[in-house]
Amino acid sequence: MEYTTQMEAARKGILTEQIKKVALKENINVNKLMRQIAEGRIIIPSNKNHTALEPQGVGEGLRTKINVNLGISRDCRDFKPELEKACTAIDMGADAIMDLSSFGKTRDFRQRLVETSKAMIGTVPVYDAVGLLDKELDAITAEELIDVVRVHAEDGVDFMTIHAGINRKTAERLKKNGRLTNIVSRGGSLLFAWMELTGNENPFYRHYDRILDICREYDVTISLGDACRPGSINDSTDACQVEELINLGELTEEAWKRDVQVMVEGPGHMAINEIQANMVLQKRLCHSAPFYVLGPIVTDIAPGYDHITSAIGGAIAAAGGADFLCYVTPAEHLRLPDMDDMKEGIIAAKIAAHAADIAKGVNGARERDYQMSLARKNLDWEKMFSLAIDTDKPRRYRQSSKPEIEDSCTMCGKMCAIRTMNKVLCGERPSFV
């Protein structure tokens, strides 16, 4: 029996290699997994041309996945450092790499990524169109924008952010209601400007059926972009955001009719007390499709520390139903992240994702924490280091400040509570002198 996409295979009862591998990784019943893929609650982004891919599932009941953004720009044109970052990110456990390149040899970089990456690869075609075509925005045609989507699909990209939810009606709503920070989505701002300059409808909305044709042909997952995501806590959960979300729910159903896999992108900046409600709203309006969030960033006053503001919001969002976290680095809003920025962002996102998996009761999520607590009880430092999300930093800290008593640390020394309890419960007399 033939199939075109993972969703179509699941609906036909075909057990693909990708579905087998995801079921094994997630320790989930394969029939249950197929049912959830068929319903659109779980996706396996896996372009037919991405042969190096180790497939991952994203969605309900699975481990929360994390994405790393990188790419070249007009100010940072050398893609070698970005390839090095991509390799390091994958070694650190990133589940996906999004190439946000917007200038120069974007295709060379993208093809190298696809050739070598076992992680999912995502892109935002509208970014590439501006740099690749080397035209002013209003000179780019709808046909050219669609052509770029096809090129990315041919190159093996597993998921693409398509800002199809912002149409002229939504744009008018934004102008009428106003916002403190307007549109902060780069792709959303480009399409808003294109509509304003040309007077035409968003081509990704108007020609959505053609986008679906391309995605179906290559089994590209559509990541429905949130052009109207809030760029400040002042703008969160406003009319523009919610109207676009309604559009995204309708576009999700249209994709499913064609067996095209979908995830939906969510808010950027948002106060903590709004996050849970937004997760429920998104899942309801978008029919339980997997939800992909940037942060949310929970306060606007921490430039240089937005990996922390994002991890706080990401943990709450994922515990409330988000399935995929886009990492944020300390360089957010400030510059292109360097290697150290990226590493900090990855660690923060992994902490948030794991904390949420514990809260959601994801199968096996607590086991590593149990083993860490056991190692702490036994004062087994090497075991602690091996279980840590970041193995290097804790080892470096301990080596920088050696204790007098080897089984303690320089904070407590002989007064280490665990050391004291271990000795007393074993019938020994602890010495504090």
C-alpha positions in Angstrom: 0.0 0.0 0.0 1.4 3.4 -1.0 1.5 6.6 1.1 2.8 10.1 0.7 3.0 11.5 4.2 3.4 10.0 7.7 -0.1 11.2 8.4 -1.5 9.3 5.4 0.5 6.2 6.3 -1.0 6.3 9.9 -4.5 6.7 8.5 -4.0 3.7 6.2 -2.6 1.6 8.9 0.9 1.5 7.4 3.7 1.2 9.9 6.6 3.3 8.6 10.2 3.1 9.7 9.8 6.6 11.2 6.8 5.5 13.3 8.6 2.4 14.5 11.6 4.4 15.6 9.6 7.1 17.4 7.5 4.4 19.2 10.7 2.8 20.4 12.3 6.1 21.5 9.3 7.3 23.4 8.4 3.8 24.8 4.8 4.2 23.5 2.4 1.7 22.0 2.8 1.8 18.3 -1.0 1.5 17.6 -1.6 4.4 20.0 1.1 6.4 18.2 -0.4 5.8 14.8 -3.8 6.8 16.0 -2.5 10.1 17.3 -0.6 10.8 14.1 -3.7 10.0 12.1 -5.6 12.5 14.3 -2.9 15.2 14.0 -2.1 15.2 17.7 1.5 14.0 17.0 3.7 14.7 14.0 7.0 13.2 12.7 8.6 15.9 10.6 10.6 13.9 8.1 11.2 15.2 4.6 11.7 12.3 2.1 15.0 13.9 1.0 16.5 14.2 4.5 18.2 10.9 4.5 20.5 11.6 7.5 17.5 12.3 9.8 16.9 10.4 13.1 13.1 10.9 13.3 11.5 12.5 16.3 7.9 12.7 17.3 6.4 16.0 18.5 3.1 16.1 20.3 0.7 14.9 23.0 2.2 12.5 25.6 5.7 12.6 24.1 8.9 14.1 25.5 9.0 17.9 25.0 11.3 18.7 22.2 13.6 21.8 21.8 14.7 23.8 18.7 17.9 25.8 18.1 17.8 28.8 15.8 20.9 29.8 13.8 21.8 31.0 10.3 23.7 33.7 8.3 22.7 37.3 7.9 24.0 40.4 6.0 26.1 41.3 9.1 27.3 37.7 9.7 27.8 36.1 6.3 30.2 33.2 7.0 28.3 30.0 7.4 31.2 27.9 8.8 30.6 29.1 12.4 26.9 28.4 12.0 27.7 24.8 10.8 29.9 24.4 13.9 27.1 25.7 16.1 24.7 23.2 14.5 27.0 20.3 15.1 27.5 21.3 18.7 23.8 21.8 19.2 23.0 18.3 18.0 25.8 16.9 20.2 24.1 18.7 23.1 20.8 17.1 22.4 18.9 19.6 20.3 16.0 17.9 18.5 15.7 20.5 15.7 17.8 23.1 14.0 16.0 26.1 12.4 18.0 27.8 9.6 16.9 31.4 9.8 19.4 32.6 7.1 18.4 35.7 5.4 21.4 36.7 3.2 24.1 35.2 1.0 24.7 31.5 0.2 21.6 30.3 2.0 21.1 27.2 -0.2 24.7 26.1 0.3 24.3 26.3 4.0 20.9 24.7 4.0 22.0 21.8 1.9 25.0 21.2 4.1 22.8 21.1 7.2 20.4 18.6 5.6 23.3 16.4 4.4 24.8 16.1 7.9 22.1 16.7 10.5 20.4 13.8 12.3 18.1 16.5 13.9 15.0 17.9 12.2 15.7 20.9 10.0 13.3 23.8 9.8 13.3 27.0 7.8 11.3 30.2 7.1 11.1 30.5 3.3 10.0 34.2 3.3 13.3 35.2 4.9 15.2 33.4 2.2 13.1 35.0 -0.6 14.3 38.5 0.3 18.0 37.6 0.3 17.9 35.1 -2.5 16.0 37.1 -5.0 17.9 40.3 -4.2 14.8 42.4 -4.8 12.9 45.1 -2.9 10.0 43.5 -1.1 7.2 44.9 -3.2 9.0 43.7 -6.4 8.8 40.1 -5.3 5.8 38.2 -6.8 3.5 35.7 -5.1 4.8 33.1 -7.6 8.4 33.8 -6.5 7.5 33.3 -2.9 5.8 30.0 -3.6 8.8 28.9 -5.7 11.1 29.4 -2.7 8.9 27.1 -0.6 9.3 24.4 -3.3 13.1 24.9 -3.3 13.3 24.4 0.5 11.1 21.3 0.2 13.3 19.9 -2.6 16.4 20.5 -0.4 15.1 18.2 2.3 13.7 20.6 5.0 11.5 18.8 7.5 9.3 21.7 8.6 8.7 25.2 7.4 7.2 28.2 9.1 4.5 29.5 6.8 2.8 32.7 7.9 -0.5 31.9 6.3 -2.6 33.1 9.3 -2.1 36.8 8.8 -4.4 38.0 6.0 -5.6 41.4 5.0 -8.5 41.2 7.5 -6.1 40.5 10.3 -3.8 43.2 9.2 -6.7 45.7 9.3 -7.5 44.5 12.8 -4.0 45.2 13.9 -4.1 48.7 12.4 -7.5 49.4 14.0 -6.6 48.2 17.5 -3.0 49.2 17.7 -0.2 47.6 19.7 2.7 48.8 21.7 5.2 46.7 19.7 3.2 46.1 16.5 4.4 42.9 14.7 7.7 41.5 16.0 7.7 38.3 13.9 10.2 38.9 11.2 8.3 36.8 8.7 5.0 38.4 9.8 6.3 41.9 9.4 7.6 41.1 5.9 4.2 39.8 4.8 2.4 42.6 6.4 4.6 45.1 4.6 4.2 43.2 1.3 0.4 43.3 1.6 0.5 47.1 2.4 2.9 47.9 -0.4 1.2 45.8 -3.1 -2.4 45.9 -2.0 -2.6 42.1 -2.5 -3.6 39.3 -0.2 -0.9 37.3 1.6 0.1 34.7 -1.0 0.6 32.0 1.6 -3.0 32.5 2.6 -4.5 33.0 -0.9 -2.5 30.1 -2.4 -2.5 27.9 0.7 -3.7 24.9 -1.5 -0.5 25.2 -3.5 1.6 25.2 -0.4 -0.2 22.1 0.8 0.6 20.4 -2.6 4.3 21.0 -2.1 4.2 19.9 1.6 2.3 16.7 0.7 4.7 15.8 -2.1 7.8 15.9 0.1 6.1 15.2 3.5 7.1 18.6 4.8 5.4 19.6 8.1 3.8 23.0 8.0 4.6 25.0 11.1 1.9 27.6 11.0 3.6 30.8 11.9 2.3 33.3 14.5 2.8 36.5 12.7 0.8 38.3 15.4 2.6 36.9 18.4 3.0 39.5 21.1 6.4 41.2 21.3 5.8 42.6 24.8 3.7 41.5 27.7 1.6 44.6 27.1 0.3 43.0 23.8 -0.3 39.4 24.8 -3.7 37.8 24.3 -5.0 40.7 22.3 -7.5 40.7 19.4 -4.9 40.3 16.7 -3.2 37.3 18.4 -6.6 35.6 18.9 -7.9 36.4 15.5 -4.8 34.9 13.8 -5.1 31.9 16.1 -8.6 31.3 14.8 -7.3 31.4 11.2 -4.6 29.0 12.1 -7.1 26.5 13.4 -9.0 26.6 10.1 -5.8 26.3 8.2 -4.9 23.2 10.3 -8.0 21.5 9.3 -7.4 22.3 5.6 -4.0 20.7 5.8 -5.3 17.6 7.5 -7.8 17.1 4.7 -4.7 16.7 2.5 -2.8 14.4 5.0 -0.3 17.2 5.6 1.3 17.3 9.1 0.9 20.5 11.1 2.2 22.2 14.2 1.1 25.6 15.3 3.4 28.3 16.6 2.6 30.3 19.7 3.2 33.4 21.8 6.5 35.1 22.3 6.1 37.6 25.3 3.5 36.9 27.9 2.9 37.4 31.6 3.1 34.2 33.7 -0.6 34.3 34.7 -1.7 34.2 31.0 0.3 31.3 29.8 -1.8 28.4 31.0 -5.0 29.9 29.5 -3.2 30.5 26.2 -2.2 26.8 26.0 -5.8 25.7 26.6 -7.0 28.2 24.0 -4.5 27.2 21.4 -5.2 23.5 21.8 -9.0 24.1 21.6 -8.9 26.4 18.6 -6.3 24.4 16.7 -7.9 21.0 17.4 -5.0 19.6 19.6 -2.4 20.0 16.9 1.2 20.1 18.4 2.1 23.6 19.8 5.5 25.2 19.3 6.3 28.2 21.4 9.1 30.8 21.5 9.5 31.2 25.3 7.2 32.7 26.3 9.4 35.4 27.6 7.7 36.4 30.9 9.2 39.9 31.4 10.6 42.5 29.1 13.3 44.0 31.3 16.0 41.3 31.2 18.1 41.7 28.0 21.2 39.5 28.4 19.2 37.1 30.5 16.3 36.1 28.2 17.4 32.5 28.3 16.1 32.6 31.9 12.9 34.6 31.2 12.2 32.2 28.3 12.9 29.0 30.4 10.5 30.2 33.0 7.8 30.7 30.5 8.7 27.6 28.5 8.4 25.3 31.5 5.0 26.7 32.3 3.9 26.5 28.7 5.0 22.9 28.2 3.5 21.8 31.5 0.3 23.3 30.2 0.3 21.5 26.9 3.0 23.0 24.6 5.0 20.3 22.8 8.0 22.0 21.3 10.1 24.8 22.8 12.2 27.2 20.7 15.3 28.1 22.7 16.1 31.7 23.5 19.7 32.7 24.2 21.2 35.5 26.3 21.8 37.4 23.0 18.0 37.6 22.3 17.1 41.1 21.0 20.8 42.1 21.1 22.9 40.2 18.4 23.4 37.0 16.5 24.2 34.4 19.3 27.8 33.1 19.5 28.7 29.5 20.5 28.6 30.3 24.2 25.2 32.0 23.9 23.8 29.0 22.1 25.1 26.6 24.7 23.4 28.6 27.5 20.2 28.8 25.5 20.2 25.0 24.9 20.8 24.2 28.6 18.0 26.6 29.7 15.6 25.1 27.2 16.4 21.5 28.1 15.8 22.3 31.8 12.4 23.9 31.0 11.4 20.9 28.8 12.5 18.3 31.3 10.7 20.1 34.2 7.6 20.2 32.1 7.9 16.5 31.2 7.9 15.7 34.9 4.8 17.8 35.4 3.0 16.1 32.5 3.9 12.6 33.6 5.8 11.8 30.4 6.8 8.2 30.5 10.3 7.8 32.2 10.7 11.5 32.8 11.4 11.1 36.5 13.9 8.3 36.3 17.0 10.5 35.7 16.0 12.7 38.7 15.6 9.5 40.8 19.1 8.4 39.8 20.5 11.9 40.5 19.0 11.9 44.0 20.4 8.4 44.7 23.8 9.6 43.6 23.5 12.6 45.9 22.5 10.4 48.8 25.6 8.3 48.1 27.8 11.3 47.6 28.8 9.8 44.3 30.1 12.9 42.6 31.1 11.2 39.3 27.6 9.8 38.9 26.1 13.2 39.6 28.2 14.7 36.9 27.2 12.0 34.4 23.5 12.5 35.0 23.6 16.3 34.9 22.0 18.1 31.9 25.4 20.0 31.6 28.2 17.7 32.6 31.0 20.2 32.3 29.9 23.1 34.5 29.3 21.2 37.7 32.6 19.3 37.4 34.4 22.6 36.7 32.8 24.2 39.8 33.8 21.4 42.1 37.4 21.3 40.8 37.7 25.1 41.3 37.0 24.8 45.1 38.3 21.5 46.6 37.0 20.5 50.1 39.0 19.2 53.0 36.7 16.2 53.2 36.5 14.6 49.8 32.9 13.4 50.2 31.6 16.9 51.0 31.8 20.3 49.3 33.3 23.7 50.4 29.9 25.0 51.3 29.1 22.7 54.2 32.3 20.6 54.7 31.9 18.3 57.7 28.5 19.7 58.3 27.1 18.3 55.1 23.6 17.1 55.9 23.8 14.0 53.7 27.1 13.0 55.1 25.9 13.4 58.7 22.7 11.4 58.0 24.5 8.6 56.2 26.9 8.2 59.2 24.3 8.4 61.9 21.9 5.9 60.1 24.8 3.5 59.7 25.6 3.6 63.4 28.7 5.8 63.1 29.5 8.9 65.1 30.0 11.9 62.8 32.9 14.2 63.6 32.6 18.0 63.1 35.9 19.0 64.5 
